[in-house]
Amino acid sequence: MNVQLRNLLVLLLLAFPFARALADDYADTIKVFRGAGESGRFFRKSYGYAVFPTIGKGGFVIGGAHGTGRVYAKGVYVGDTSMTQITVGFQLGGQAYSQIIFFEDKRAFDEFTGGNFEFGVQATAVAITAGASAQAGTTGPSASASGSQHAAKTAAQYNKGMAVFTVAKGGLMYEASIGGQKFSYKRKQ
């Protein structure tokens, strides 16, 4: 019994720094979107949002993307989400980006959190790419972005109760496409 308890304590102590780093990723990503032009205004007028600190995307004829995120209702963390995307067609390269999906009202929030949700091919995202950069160092990867209000205003509106913004973090693909993204949701325990 003592050996199992000791092993559990060691495991928890080793995992603690990583849990803090993940929490910081969410806070840092939310801060970027709050300060990136038009996306910042959506925090005040939306019912909730789903935030993905990093989505990795890559492809060579067949492509894919995946990322995990958190869902918030009225500023309170309520659950976890993941996004998966498979694409076919001419494509080459890879990219990392952050994404946020705002829910205009409870109906849109319920639609997203009601089970497996999918964006159709007609969905579009506002790419906030002005001044975006990514770097890796001895202390780990970091990313920053700055966008002007003009950069995000062109398509910053709700479509069927949802508005999507992306910030490029690095890679060879210029813009993130959201067509065909599938999401799963799990309520916070």
Secondary structure, 3 states (H helix, E strand, C coil): CHHHHHHHHHHHHHHHHHHHHHHHHHHHHHHHHHCCCCHHHHHHHCCEEEEEEEEEEEEEEEEEEEEEEEEEECCEEEEEEEEEEEEEEEEEEEEEEEEEEEECCHHHHHHHHCCCEECCCCCCCEEECCCCEEEEECCEEEEECCCCHHHHHCCCCCECCEEEEEEEEEECCCCCCCCCCEEEEEECC
